[in-house]
Amino acid sequence: MSDRRFTIQSETRAINTIKTSASINAARDDIQAPATSMGPSSAIAATAAATGIPERRPSQAFFRRLSMSMGTGRKSSMFPSSNQPLPNTYRIEPDDDYRFRPYKIQAKILEILVEELKGETYNPATVNELVKTVSRSVHQLMKNLQLPRYKIIMQTVITQKFDQLVRIASRCLWDQKTDNMLSVNYETKDMIAIVTVYAVYFE
């Protein structure tokens, strides 16, 4: 009778203990059984299903970063690219050696106009291509000068010559200490070409 009373009093606790141990043993059997025939990923999934822990799968972003870092032809986003802007230098004026000086560039632009317009006649059908050619040559000249922290704006005008007066005016808001401009005129028998270059220094 004493054994029976003890069993009745602790019946609930014993049942819970037996169920818990049985579930643990069943989970272990479920894990060990497929682990021998499945891969590591299957074993992890079985463990998560048996223990009630939600399965966490790697996201697509993780595989994308992994493939980029292993060298699939694309650069990894973890490394800074060479196209990123340089940090600010907090300079409010350019160096004297790299200042835009119109008198040093004016003669070179005039040489470009003479070279490009030599032997050309005004033709409304081809004047657009001529303007583009002159602009590209002047743009390449300005790039070769390598003036740091200067924004270059160019304007090229080619018109037919009829003994008329041509004037081109412009207004700009800039700093007179650092910004400057130049204008070069060239005339042939039937054409007038005007190239204007603006150099604006930015901090």
Backbone bond lengths (Angstrom), bond angles and torsions (degrees), N, CA, C in turn:
res aa  C-N    CA-C-N  psi(-1)  N-CA   C-N-CA  omega(-1)  CA-C   N-CA-C  phi
1 M - - - 1.448 - - 1.515 110.80 -
2 S 1.327 116.89 -35.40 1.464 118.55 -178.33 1.512 110.97 -67.24
3 D 1.346 114.95 -39.62 1.456 117.33 178.26 1.504 111.27 -64.95
4 R 1.316 116.74 -39.34 1.464 120.58 -179.40 1.503 111.03 -66.48
5 R 1.373 116.11 -42.04 1.466 118.29 178.45 1.536 110.59 -63.52
6 F 1.299 117.07 -40.36 1.465 119.53 178.68 1.526 111.17 -62.73
7 T 1.331 113.48 -38.59 1.464 117.61 179.77 1.506 111.07 -67.65
8 I 1.328 118.30 -39.11 1.459 121.77 179.68 1.514 110.63 -67.34
9 Q 1.336 117.58 -39.97 1.462 119.92 -177.76 1.524 111.65 -68.50
10 S 1.295 115.94 -36.41 1.473 118.85 -177.00 1.516 111.91 -105.47
11 E 1.334 116.21 21.56 1.457 119.63 -176.00 1.529 111.48 -66.28
12 T 1.311 115.47 -42.54 1.479 118.75 -178.45 1.518 111.05 -64.57
13 R 1.314 115.71 -44.55 1.457 119.26 -179.19 1.518 111.10 -67.26
14 A 1.352 116.27 -39.64 1.461 118.86 -179.73 1.511 111.02 -66.05
15 I 1.322 116.68 -38.94 1.471 119.48 179.55 1.516 110.39 -64.27
16 N 1.344 116.13 -42.73 1.469 119.05 178.67 1.510 111.29 -62.35
17 T 1.334 115.49 -40.33 1.457 119.07 -179.73 1.513 111.26 -66.26
18 I 1.327 114.98 -41.39 1.464 118.83 -179.83 1.513 110.99 -66.26
19 K 1.334 116.17 -41.47 1.468 119.13 179.30 1.518 111.36 -64.69
20 T 1.335 115.54 -40.49 1.464 118.37 -178.93 1.508 111.59 -65.39
21 S 1.343 115.77 -45.45 1.462 118.79 -179.91 1.518 110.87 -66.38
22 A 1.333 115.36 -36.55 1.469 117.93 179.34 1.525 111.13 -66.35
23 S 1.340 116.57 -40.14 1.469 118.56 178.83 1.512 111.63 -66.36
24 I 1.343 115.89 -36.16 1.477 118.69 178.44 1.515 110.30 -66.41
25 N 1.370 115.98 -43.65 1.465 118.84 179.28 1.526 110.92 -63.82
26 A 1.346 115.80 -39.71 1.473 118.55 178.93 1.515 111.15 -64.62
27 A 1.326 115.09 -39.56 1.478 118.48 178.15 1.506 110.77 -64.42
28 R 1.355 116.68 -40.55 1.464 119.07 177.91 1.521 111.48 -63.41
29 D 1.378 115.88 -42.05 1.461 118.33 178.34 1.518 111.79 -63.00
30 D 1.373 115.43 -38.98 1.470 118.51 179.52 1.518 111.47 -66.40
31 I 1.332 115.29 -33.59 1.478 118.43 -179.15 1.510 110.61 -73.98
32 Q 1.357 116.93 -44.06 1.452 120.18 -175.35 1.515 112.20 -72.48
33 A 1.344 116.40 -31.40 1.462 118.51 -176.58 1.526 111.85 -66.69
34 P 1.345 120.00 -53.63 1.477 117.52 -179.09 1.505 113.24 -78.62
35 A 1.330 118.20 -13.41 1.463 119.13 -176.62 1.503 111.24 -66.75
36 T 1.318 117.04 -27.82 1.464 119.74 -178.73 1.507 112.25 -75.52
37 S 1.344 116.64 -26.90 1.457 119.67 -176.34 1.513 113.24 -108.72
38 M 1.355 118.63 -9.85 1.451 121.78 -178.20 1.522 109.90 -114.21
39 G 1.323 114.55 169.71 1.447 120.57 179.35 1.515 111.41 -81.58
40 P 1.339 116.72 -178.33 1.467 121.14 179.25 1.518 112.62 -62.66
41 S 1.325 117.26 -35.70 1.461 118.98 -178.65 1.516 111.45 -67.41
42 S 1.354 117.02 -36.43 1.449 120.07 178.58 1.515 111.13 -68.59
43 A 1.337 116.62 -38.18 1.458 120.27 178.08 1.518 111.19 -64.77
44 I 1.308 116.64 -39.31 1.465 120.13 178.56 1.516 110.40 -65.73
45 A 1.341 116.91 -40.54 1.463 119.98 178.89 1.509 111.10 -65.91
46 A 1.350 116.72 -38.87 1.458 119.64 178.82 1.516 111.10 -66.55
47 T 1.330 117.21 -40.03 1.466 121.09 177.65 1.517 110.89 -62.15
48 A 1.324 116.22 -43.08 1.461 119.53 -179.75 1.512 111.47 -65.99
49 A 1.342 117.23 -37.09 1.460 119.88 -179.92 1.516 111.29 -70.53
50 A 1.359 116.97 -36.38 1.460 120.17 -177.26 1.516 112.13 -73.87
51 T 1.291 116.66 -39.04 1.468 120.29 -176.64 1.502 113.12 -87.18
52 G 1.337 117.87 -7.89 1.462 119.61 179.21 1.513 113.99 82.99
53 I 1.339 118.43 8.97 1.464 121.69 178.87 1.514 108.27 -86.41
54 P 1.304 119.26 129.90 1.474 120.19 -179.98 1.511 111.41 -64.57
55 E 1.314 115.30 137.95 1.460 120.99 -178.36 1.520 110.61 -75.05
56 R 1.327 116.03 133.18 1.465 121.73 179.27 1.514 108.76 -108.51
57 R 1.295 115.67 114.04 1.452 120.60 -179.79 1.529 109.40 -99.83
58 P 1.327 117.03 144.41 1.480 119.15 177.85 1.517 110.59 -62.25
59 S 1.302 115.85 140.19 1.453 120.67 -179.98 1.519 111.36 -76.20
60 Q 1.335 115.66 166.45 1.460 119.84 178.18 1.515 111.68 -66.49
61 A 1.339 116.44 -31.10 1.473 119.03 178.75 1.518 110.91 -64.06
62 F 1.358 116.89 -34.12 1.464 119.77 179.36 1.518 110.50 -64.78
63 F 1.364 117.36 -46.97 1.461 119.78 178.97 1.524 111.25 -65.53
64 R 1.348 117.58 -33.25 1.458 119.87 178.51 1.528 111.33 -65.38
65 R 1.353 115.65 -44.77 1.469 118.40 177.71 1.515 111.28 -65.89
66 L 1.346 116.69 -36.80 1.454 119.79 179.84 1.516 111.53 -65.12
67 S 1.347 117.21 -42.95 1.454 120.27 179.76 1.520 111.71 -67.98
68 M 1.338 116.76 -34.55 1.468 119.71 178.84 1.515 110.76 -68.40
69 S 1.350 117.02 -39.83 1.462 120.19 -178.78 1.522 112.16 -73.29
70 M 1.363 118.16 -22.84 1.453 121.12 179.79 1.510 112.46 -85.74
71 G 1.342 117.59 -1.40 1.455 120.37 174.07 1.495 113.56 88.05
72 T 1.320 117.63 72.68 1.464 122.47 176.03 1.515 110.99 -107.16
73 G 1.323 117.40 22.61 1.454 119.83 179.52 1.513 113.41 94.74
74 R 1.353 118.04 -10.86 1.446 121.46 179.22 1.516 109.52 -113.20
75 K 1.316 116.44 146.98 1.446 121.37 -179.94 1.519 109.86 -78.60
76 S 1.325 115.01 142.74 1.456 120.17 179.46 1.510 110.03 -74.17
77 S 1.349 115.58 144.40 1.457 120.01 179.18 1.512 112.28 -74.57
78 M 1.353 117.28 -8.62 1.454 119.50 179.62 1.516 111.96 -76.04
79 F 1.339 117.95 -19.52 1.447 121.71 -179.38 1.521 109.66 -103.03
80 P 1.331 119.29 138.20 1.469 120.90 -179.35 1.511 110.78 -69.06
81 S 1.315 117.06 139.35 1.456 122.12 179.25 1.520 110.06 -83.75
82 S 1.328 114.65 160.12 1.463 120.05 -178.26 1.520 112.34 -75.34
83 N 1.353 117.83 -12.83 1.459 121.24 -179.03 1.522 113.26 -86.71
84 Q 1.310 117.85 -1.03 1.444 119.95 179.96 1.520 110.18 -70.21
85 P 1.335 118.05 142.06 1.470 120.12 -178.54 1.518 111.73 -66.37
86 L 1.307 114.97 149.15 1.459 120.73 179.11 1.519 110.04 -74.77
87 P 1.315 117.71 155.64 1.477 119.50 179.32 1.519 111.54 -65.78
88 N 1.320 115.87 157.55 1.455 121.80 -178.90 1.525 110.93 -67.07
89 T 1.330 114.69 140.37 1.469 120.23 176.15 1.522 112.36 -98.83
90 Y 1.332 116.59 -9.78 1.465 122.57 178.15 1.527 111.90 58.49
91 R 1.337 115.62 36.08 1.457 120.74 173.88 1.522 108.52 -94.36
92 I 1.305 116.26 132.52 1.462 120.03 -179.71 1.527 111.86 -102.96
93 E 1.336 117.74 -5.71 1.464 122.03 176.66 1.521 109.05 -140.00
94 P 1.335 117.49 146.80 1.472 119.58 179.02 1.524 111.68 -76.26
95 D 1.323 114.78 162.62 1.465 119.87 174.05 1.526 109.61 -67.83
96 D 1.306 115.78 152.22 1.469 119.73 -179.59 1.526 112.22 -63.57
97 D 1.335 116.87 -31.42 1.464 119.66 -179.54 1.525 112.64 -73.52
98 Y 1.327 117.69 -21.83 1.458 121.51 -176.81 1.531 111.67 -118.00
99 R 1.285 117.10 29.40 1.460 121.31 177.72 1.524 109.94 -86.37
100 F 1.325 115.90 143.75 1.459 120.79 179.22 1.527 109.48 -72.40
101 R 1.339 115.70 116.86 1.468 121.53 -178.48 1.530 108.51 -121.05
102 P 1.336 117.91 109.81 1.474 120.65 -174.35 1.524 113.49 -62.21
103 Y 1.308 118.75 -34.72 1.461 119.19 -174.91 1.523 111.85 -68.18
104 K 1.337 118.42 -19.61 1.457 120.49 177.67 1.529 112.52 -84.30
105 I 1.334 117.37 -18.87 1.458 121.43 -174.40 1.527 111.70 -105.83
106 Q 1.317 117.20 -21.66 1.455 120.68 -173.97 1.525 112.11 -60.75
107 A 1.318 117.91 -43.83 1.466 120.87 -179.17 1.532 111.29 -65.64
108 K 1.324 117.84 -35.15 1.465 120.24 -179.29 1.530 111.18 -70.82
109 I 1.322 116.73 -37.12 1.469 119.06 176.99 1.524 110.41 -68.33
110 L 1.314 117.47 -36.44 1.461 120.23 176.75 1.526 111.05 -63.54
111 E 1.319 117.59 -36.86 1.457 120.40 176.96 1.533 111.06 -64.11
112 I 1.318 116.68 -37.33 1.465 120.04 178.32 1.524 110.56 -65.64
113 L 1.329 116.96 -42.25 1.459 119.92 179.03 1.522 111.33 -63.74
114 V 1.315 117.08 -41.74 1.472 120.13 179.25 1.520 110.21 -63.73
115 E 1.333 116.69 -41.30 1.458 120.33 -177.61 1.529 111.86 -69.16
116 E 1.330 117.29 -41.89 1.462 120.63 -175.33 1.536 112.74 -78.27
117 L 1.334 117.66 -31.50 1.464 121.12 -175.77 1.517 113.08 -98.77
118 K 1.294 117.29 1.55 1.466 119.99 -178.90 1.525 110.34 -67.88
119 G 1.315 116.57 122.21 1.459 122.19 179.21 1.518 114.04 78.08
120 E 1.326 118.89 6.87 1.459 121.54 179.82 1.530 110.08 -92.63
121 T 1.321 115.22 148.38 1.456 121.89 174.37 1.526 108.71 -120.41
122 Y 1.316 116.02 153.92 1.463 119.53 -177.06 1.522 110.25 -70.84
123 N 1.316 114.85 125.87 1.463 122.04 178.37 1.522 107.63 -137.96
124 P 1.327 119.05 115.86 1.474 119.98 -177.88 1.527 113.59 -58.66
125 A 1.315 117.96 -24.05 1.463 120.58 -177.98 1.528 112.77 -79.63
126 T 1.331 117.18 -25.96 1.474 120.30 -175.66 1.524 112.98 -117.90
127 V 1.343 118.19 1.75 1.454 118.80 -176.68 1.527 111.34 -68.94
128 N 1.331 118.00 -28.33 1.466 119.80 178.62 1.527 111.58 -63.83
129 E 1.323 116.82 -42.38 1.463 120.18 177.48 1.522 111.33 -66.22
130 L 1.325 116.00 -33.54 1.460 119.15 178.14 1.526 110.84 -67.30
131 V 1.334 116.82 -39.43 1.464 120.45 177.02 1.523 110.79 -63.10
132 K 1.344 116.93 -42.11 1.461 120.43 178.93 1.523 111.65 -64.01
133 T 1.328 116.84 -38.32 1.468 120.41 -179.30 1.529 110.37 -65.72
134 V 1.324 116.81 -45.28 1.466 120.10 178.60 1.532 110.59 -63.55
135 S 1.311 117.33 -41.83 1.457 120.62 -178.92 1.521 111.42 -64.72
136 R 1.322 117.69 -41.16 1.469 120.21 178.29 1.522 111.46 -64.14
137 S 1.320 116.89 -39.27 1.470 119.55 179.99 1.526 111.27 -66.50
138 V 1.332 116.73 -42.76 1.465 120.03 178.60 1.529 110.41 -67.57
139 H 1.320 116.99 -38.41 1.469 120.59 178.08 1.524 111.14 -62.87
140 Q 1.328 117.54 -41.57 1.458 120.60 178.03 1.525 110.84 -65.52
141 L 1.319 117.51 -36.19 1.471 120.89 176.33 1.527 110.63 -62.23
142 M 1.317 117.16 -44.04 1.457 120.21 -179.36 1.523 111.39 -67.38
143 K 1.322 117.30 -33.52 1.460 119.55 176.95 1.521 111.37 -68.09
144 N 1.314 117.31 -37.10 1.460 120.48 179.59 1.529 112.25 -67.93
145 L 1.308 118.19 -24.90 1.459 120.45 178.43 1.525 111.80 -69.62
146 Q 1.342 117.41 -26.45 1.462 122.74 176.44 1.530 111.77 54.00
147 L 1.310 114.84 64.67 1.454 121.17 175.94 1.531 108.21 -92.81
148 P 1.332 118.22 106.12 1.469 119.18 -175.27 1.527 111.51 -70.31
149 R 1.340 114.77 143.60 1.456 123.64 174.31 1.533 112.41 65.04
150 Y 1.321 116.81 26.77 1.462 121.73 175.12 1.525 108.99 -115.19
151 K 1.311 115.37 133.89 1.456 121.15 171.13 1.524 108.23 -99.08
152 I 1.329 115.29 127.10 1.460 121.56 -174.69 1.530 108.81 -106.72
153 I 1.334 115.57 126.98 1.466 122.40 175.35 1.522 108.03 -119.67
154 M 1.328 116.35 129.56 1.463 120.66 -177.59 1.520 110.25 -121.53
155 Q 1.327 114.29 149.86 1.462 121.68 176.15 1.521 108.30 -140.91
156 T 1.326 116.13 124.18 1.462 122.11 -179.11 1.523 109.26 -119.39
157 V 1.318 115.44 128.71 1.470 122.08 -179.94 1.522 108.24 -127.42
158 I 1.333 116.56 126.83 1.465 122.32 174.55 1.521 107.27 -128.11
159 T 1.309 116.60 121.84 1.466 121.52 -177.59 1.527 109.55 -131.29
160 Q 1.310 115.32 163.11 1.461 120.56 179.92 1.520 109.84 -79.38
161 K 1.298 115.12 144.92 1.464 121.24 -175.42 1.523 109.78 -98.96
162 F 1.393 114.25 122.93 1.459 121.17 176.64 1.523 110.19 -131.21
163 D 1.329 115.89 37.77 1.471 120.94 -176.82 1.531 111.84 58.50
164 Q 1.336 115.77 32.97 1.452 120.39 179.37 1.529 109.67 -102.11
165 L 1.314 114.94 167.08 1.463 121.47 176.86 1.525 108.77 -96.57
166 V 1.323 116.44 127.92 1.466 122.40 -178.98 1.521 108.51 -117.09
167 R 1.320 115.00 126.28 1.465 120.95 176.53 1.523 108.75 -132.82
168 I 1.312 115.12 133.69 1.466 121.72 178.01 1.520 107.69 -122.09
169 A 1.298 116.25 122.86 1.469 121.49 -177.98 1.523 109.24 -116.18
170 S 1.329 115.81 152.39 1.462 121.70 178.25 1.524 108.95 -151.40
171 R 1.318 114.50 153.45 1.462 121.14 177.57 1.524 108.35 -129.27
172 C 1.338 114.95 136.80 1.462 119.93 -177.58 1.522 109.39 -137.71
173 L 1.300 114.60 150.37 1.454 121.64 175.00 1.521 107.53 -107.24
174 W 1.337 116.47 109.84 1.459 119.96 -177.54 1.512 111.23 -155.37
175 D 1.325 114.39 -178.74 1.463 122.13 179.80 1.529 108.14 -95.27
176 Q 1.303 117.04 120.45 1.463 120.40 -177.79 1.527 112.73 -67.74
177 K 1.326 117.78 -20.58 1.464 119.65 -179.17 1.529 112.56 -76.38
178 T 1.294 117.12 -30.14 1.464 119.89 -174.36 1.530 113.49 -117.24
179 D 1.319 118.77 -28.82 1.464 121.98 -176.02 1.527 110.78 -95.48
180 N 1.345 114.83 153.09 1.464 118.90 -178.59 1.522 108.69 -160.05
181 M 1.331 115.83 173.79 1.455 122.26 179.88 1.507 109.27 -153.09
182 L 1.343 115.06 165.67 1.466 120.65 174.52 1.515 108.28 -148.14
183 S 1.316 115.98 155.36 1.460 123.48 179.22 1.519 108.77 -134.72
184 V 1.324 116.29 130.87 1.465 122.50 -177.97 1.525 107.84 -122.23
185 N 1.333 116.62 128.10 1.469 123.20 179.46 1.524 109.57 -112.26
186 Y 1.316 115.20 141.46 1.453 120.79 176.87 1.527 108.27 -145.42
187 E 1.341 116.01 135.24 1.463 121.74 -176.77 1.525 110.00 -125.30
188 T 1.326 114.49 139.63 1.462 121.47 171.02 1.535 108.38 -114.94
189 K 1.321 116.78 -163.40 1.455 119.13 -177.74 1.528 112.08 -66.51
190 D 1.325 116.36 -36.07 1.464 118.75 -176.86 1.533 113.35 -132.99
191 M 1.339 118.28 15.64 1.460 120.69 -179.53 1.518 110.74 -137.87
192 I 1.337 114.27 151.49 1.457 122.63 172.53 1.529 107.09 -127.90
193 A 1.310 115.81 124.70 1.469 121.60 -179.44 1.520 109.19 -118.70
194 I 1.328 115.79 132.57 1.463 122.50 179.89 1.524 107.94 -131.08
195 V 1.312 116.48 122.80 1.467 122.98 178.14 1.529 107.93 -116.11
196 T 1.314 115.99 124.45 1.464 121.83 179.03 1.522 108.44 -118.56
197 V 1.330 116.43 131.30 1.455 122.42 -179.20 1.530 107.88 -123.02
198 Y 1.350 115.70 127.87 1.454 122.20 176.51 1.530 108.19 -112.49
199 A 1.318 115.98 133.21 1.468 121.90 178.10 1.519 108.20 -120.66
200 V 1.331 115.70 115.34 1.466 122.08 -176.44 1.528 107.69 -116.29
201 Y 1.310 116.50 121.26 1.457 121.39 179.65 1.536 109.71 -84.94
202 F 1.314 116.53 133.83 1.467 120.19 179.43 1.516 108.87 -121.90
203 E 1.322 115.70 143.11 1.471 121.53 -176.19 1.519 110.72 -76.05
